[in-house]
Amino acid sequence: MAGKRITREKKTIVAMVKIYCKGHHAPKDAEICPDCSEFTEYALKRLDKCQFQEDKPTCGKCIVHCYKPDRREQAKVIMRYAGPKMILSHPMLAIQHTFDTKLRSIV
């Protein structure tokens, strides 16, 4: 069972992928396209295996990069696009993510 922090991180990445997919792929018959769905599953698995769990910083601030290089680049593209749009569609997640980015770090 995931704790509050990992659960929130999962909600955040799912929300960001949906925003990105809607803006770039605009699937008509599904919420997100197969490629974005595959990335989401990958990201959620990585969060489940995060060694820091509830002490986890945001991925960009983490000292351990658990994504494969191509997936890490894909995550950066998604987050750059969706991050600024999160404040309108998911304001609490956006505020919490910003807080986590600024204040959480692994020492």
Backbone as CSV, one residue per row, in Angstrom:
resi,resn,N_x,N_y,N_z,CA_x,CA_y,CA_z,C_x,C_y,C_z
1,MET,0.842,-1.186,0.000,0.000,0.000,0.000,0.888,1.251,0.000
2,ALA,0.680,2.101,-0.969,1.483,3.314,-1.089,1.029,4.354,-0.070
3,GLY,1.984,5.131,0.402,1.685,6.204,1.332,1.115,7.413,0.613
4,LYS,0.823,8.446,1.388,0.219,9.662,0.833,1.104,10.329,-0.216
5,ARG,2.395,10.373,0.048,3.316,11.054,-0.863,3.372,10.361,-2.224
6,ILE,3.534,9.061,-2.224,3.612,8.314,-3.489,2.266,8.365,-4.201
7,THR,1.186,8.264,-3.456,-0.154,8.352,-4.059,-0.333,9.693,-4.757
8,ARG,0.107,10.776,-4.107,-0.004,12.107,-4.712,0.894,12.223,-5.941
9,GLU,2.097,11.657,-5.884,2.992,11.678,-7.041,2.358,10.943,-8.221
10,LYS,1.687,9.835,-7.921,1.010,9.078,-8.982,-0.111,9.900,-9.603
11,LYS,-0.897,10.560,-8.781,-1.982,11.413,-9.303,-1.409,12.526,-10.163
12,THR,-0.302,13.083,-9.728,0.322,14.183,-10.463,0.814,13.732,-11.831
13,ILE,1.514,12.614,-11.900,2.033,12.163,-13.194,0.900,11.759,-14.125
14,VAL,-0.150,11.135,-13.602,-1.300,10.765,-14.430,-1.953,12.027,-14.991
15,ALA,-2.147,13.033,-14.146,-2.757,14.290,-14.597,-1.897,14.963,-15.660
16,MET,-0.581,14.972,-15.462,0.314,15.609,-16.437,0.293,14.883,-17.776
17,VAL,0.283,13.571,-17.744,0.251,12.807,-19.001,-1.062,13.057,-19.738
18,LYS,-2.167,13.121,-19.029,-3.457,13.399,-19.674,-3.456,14.770,-20.337
19,ILE,-2.913,15.770,-19.647,-2.842,17.122,-20.219,-1.966,17.117,-21.468
20,TYR,-0.815,16.475,-21.375,0.113,16.410,-22.505,-0.525,15.692,-23.691
21,CYS,-1.122,14.542,-23.429,-1.707,13.750,-24.507,-2.853,14.505,-25.189
22,LYS,-3.685,15.127,-24.379,-4.800,15.907,-24.940,-4.276,17.035,-25.828
23,GLY,-3.181,17.658,-25.425,-2.611,18.766,-26.190,-1.826,18.353,-27.415
24,HIS,-1.331,17.117,-27.441,-0.484,16.689,-28.544,-1.069,15.588,-29.419
25,HIS,-1.811,14.701,-28.825,-2.304,13.550,-29.574,-3.809,13.549,-29.762
26,ALA,-4.508,14.233,-28.892,-5.963,14.376,-28.954,-6.689,13.094,-29.363
27,PRO,-6.561,12.034,-28.559,-7.267,10.801,-28.905,-8.779,11.006,-28.859
28,LYS,-9.457,10.490,-29.848,-10.905,10.683,-29.931,-11.674,9.591,-29.197
29,ASP,-11.122,8.390,-29.180,-11.869,7.267,-28.617,-11.356,6.817,-27.250
30,ALA,-10.364,7.537,-26.688,-9.819,7.146,-25.390,-9.356,8.391,-24.640
31,GLU,-9.157,8.226,-23.352,-8.701,9.349,-22.542,-7.263,9.735,-22.892
32,ILE,-6.413,8.707,-23.105,-5.053,8.957,-23.577,-4.679,7.908,-24.620
33,CYS,-3.700,8.254,-25.448,-3.276,7.359,-26.520,-2.470,6.179,-25.954
34,PRO,-2.265,5.142,-26.755,-1.501,3.974,-26.278,-0.070,4.312,-25.833
35,ASP,0.610,5.203,-26.546,1.981,5.568,-26.162,2.011,6.259,-24.797
36,CYS,1.081,7.170,-24.576,1.021,7.865,-23.291,0.567,6.918,-22.177
37,SER,-0.286,5.998,-22.507,-0.721,4.995,-21.540,0.458,4.119,-21.114
38,GLU,1.270,3.744,-22.083,2.459,2.930,-21.805,3.436,3.697,-20.905
39,PHE,3.642,4.987,-21.215,4.525,5.793,-20.374,3.970,5.909,-18.958
40,THR,2.671,6.099,-18.835,2.042,6.221,-17.511,2.271,4.959,-16.691
41,GLU,2.065,3.809,-17.295,2.287,2.541,-16.593,3.739,2.431,-16.129
42,TYR,4.664,2.820,-16.989,6.088,2.787,-16.657,6.371,3.697,-15.452
43,ALA,5.861,4.926,-15.509,6.100,5.893,-14.435,5.516,5.409,-13.109
44,LEU,4.330,4.842,-13.148,3.697,4.347,-11.928,4.485,3.181,-11.325
45,LYS,5.017,2.313,-12.167,5.853,1.206,-11.678,7.124,1.738,-11.025
46,ARG,7.718,2.752,-11.638,8.936,3.336,-11.070,8.636,3.965,-9.709
47,LEU,7.489,4.614,-9.569,7.117,5.190,-8.274,6.923,4.103,-7.223
48,ASP,6.337,2.989,-7.626,6.158,1.875,-6.688,7.499,1.364,-6.170
49,LYS,8.526,1.440,-7.009,9.836,0.907,-6.647,10.789,1.969,-6.094
50,CYS,10.323,3.191,-5.938,11.185,4.272,-5.456,11.756,3.922,-4.089
51,GLN,13.066,4.001,-3.971,13.708,3.626,-2.713,13.462,4.632,-1.593
52,PHE,13.036,5.835,-1.925,12.820,6.864,-0.909,11.379,6.903,-0.389
53,GLN,10.449,6.367,-1.160,9.030,6.308,-0.811,8.515,7.633,-0.237
54,GLU,8.102,7.683,1.021,7.481,8.880,1.575,8.444,10.049,1.747
55,ASP,9.742,9.794,1.691,10.738,10.861,1.770,11.186,11.308,0.386
56,LYS,10.489,10.849,-0.622,10.851,11.089,-2.010,10.780,12.575,-2.376
57,PRO,11.850,13.092,-3.008,11.749,14.426,-3.598,11.072,14.295,-4.967
58,THR,10.851,15.393,-5.632,10.349,15.281,-6.999,11.459,14.661,-7.849
59,CYS,11.089,14.021,-8.933,12.060,13.288,-9.756,13.199,14.183,-10.239
60,GLY,12.891,15.410,-10.592,13.918,16.327,-11.078,14.960,16.676,-10.037
61,LYS,14.630,16.556,-8.767,15.549,16.877,-7.672,16.188,15.631,-7.055
62,CYS,15.826,14.472,-7.536,16.288,13.224,-6.935,17.728,12.918,-7.337
63,ILE,18.479,12.318,-6.412,19.864,11.944,-6.692,19.965,10.597,-7.399
64,VAL,18.870,9.825,-7.392,18.823,8.521,-8.052,17.826,8.626,-9.205
65,HIS,18.311,8.485,-10.432,17.411,8.575,-11.579,17.027,7.173,-12.024
66,CYS,15.815,6.779,-11.691,15.388,5.399,-11.915,14.734,5.182,-13.286
67,TYR,14.529,6.263,-14.055,13.993,6.113,-15.403,15.132,5.796,-16.367
68,LYS,14.837,5.015,-17.380,15.789,4.815,-18.470,15.981,6.176,-19.149
69,PRO,17.131,6.422,-19.776,17.388,7.742,-20.372,16.302,8.229,-21.337
70,ASP,15.782,7.358,-22.200,14.752,7.796,-23.146,13.446,8.135,-22.424
71,ARG,13.118,7.391,-21.396,11.901,7.663,-20.613,12.065,8.928,-19.777
72,ARG,13.274,9.157,-19.305,13.530,10.367,-18.523,13.341,11.603,-19.403
73,GLU,13.821,11.519,-20.621,13.643,12.635,-21.560,12.158,12.829,-21.877
74,GLN,11.439,11.736,-22.056,10.003,11.798,-22.318,9.285,12.457,-21.138
75,ALA,9.674,12.117,-19.919,9.068,12.711,-18.726,9.318,14.218,-18.684
76,LYS,10.529,14.647,-19.039,10.853,16.070,-19.058,9.967,16.826,-20.046
77,VAL,9.791,16.249,-21.225,8.951,16.887,-22.253,7.511,17.015,-21.750
78,ILE,6.990,15.938,-21.190,5.620,15.933,-20.670,5.470,16.962,-19.559
79,MET,6.400,16.985,-18.629,6.297,17.883,-17.477,6.479,19.342,-17.859
80,ARG,7.354,19.615,-18.832,7.519,21.006,-19.293,6.235,21.537,-19.909
81,TYR,5.558,20.686,-20.640,4.315,21.097,-21.286,3.176,21.195,-20.270
82,ALA,3.001,20.144,-19.481,1.835,20.047,-18.606,1.966,20.837,-17.313
83,GLY,3.177,21.010,-16.819,3.379,21.677,-15.536,2.660,23.010,-15.408
84,PRO,2.895,23.950,-16.320,2.219,25.247,-16.224,0.687,25.158,-16.353
85,LYS,0.196,24.152,-17.038,-1.248,23.993,-17.237,-1.930,23.334,-16.035
86,MET,-1.144,22.726,-15.168,-1.686,22.043,-13.990,-2.417,22.996,-13.056
87,ILE,-1.973,24.233,-12.974,-2.573,25.184,-12.034,-4.046,25.437,-12.344
88,LEU,-4.430,25.302,-13.608,-5.825,25.513,-13.990,-6.685,24.265,-13.787
89,SER,-6.138,23.114,-14.132,-6.943,21.897,-14.069,-6.815,21.136,-12.752
90,HIS,-5.679,21.251,-12.099,-5.424,20.537,-10.844,-4.641,21.451,-9.896
91,PRO,-5.273,22.529,-9.411,-4.525,23.525,-8.634,-3.853,22.973,-7.372
92,MET,-4.513,22.095,-6.634,-3.905,21.573,-5.405,-2.691,20.700,-5.708
93,LEU,-2.803,19.842,-6.721,-1.656,19.019,-7.103,-0.493,19.905,-7.559
94,ALA,-0.811,20.952,-8.306,0.231,21.858,-8.808,0.935,22.562,-7.652
95,ILE,0.172,23.033,-6.692,0.756,23.729,-5.536,1.608,22.762,-4.712
96,GLN,1.088,21.566,-4.472,1.843,20.586,-3.692,3.121,20.168,-4.430
97,HIS,3.024,20.007,-5.739,4.204,19.630,-6.528,5.254,20.737,-6.479
98,THR,4.822,21.979,-6.590,5.743,23.111,-6.502,6.400,23.148,-5.129
99,PHE,5.616,22.950,-4.096,6.140,22.901,-2.729,7.188,21.793,-2.604
100,ASP,6.852,20.613,-3.099,7.781,19.482,-3.031,9.061,19.765,-3.808
101,THR,8.935,20.403,-4.955,10.098,20.718,-5.780,11.029,21.681,-5.058
102,LYS,10.460,22.688,-4.428,11.265,23.715,-3.773,11.859,23.275,-2.440
103,LEU,11.126,22.473,-1.686,11.543,22.201,-0.311,12.064,20.801,-0.026
104,ARG,11.713,19.816,-0.828,12.166,18.463,-0.548,13.483,18.190,-1.245
105,SER,14.386,17.570,-0.544,15.630,17.116,-1.163,16.167,15.945,-0.359
106,ILE,16.956,15.132,-1.000,17.597,13.994,-0.353,18.995,14.470,0.044
107,VAL,19.322,14.304,1.276,20.635,14.746,1.763,21.542,13.552,1.938
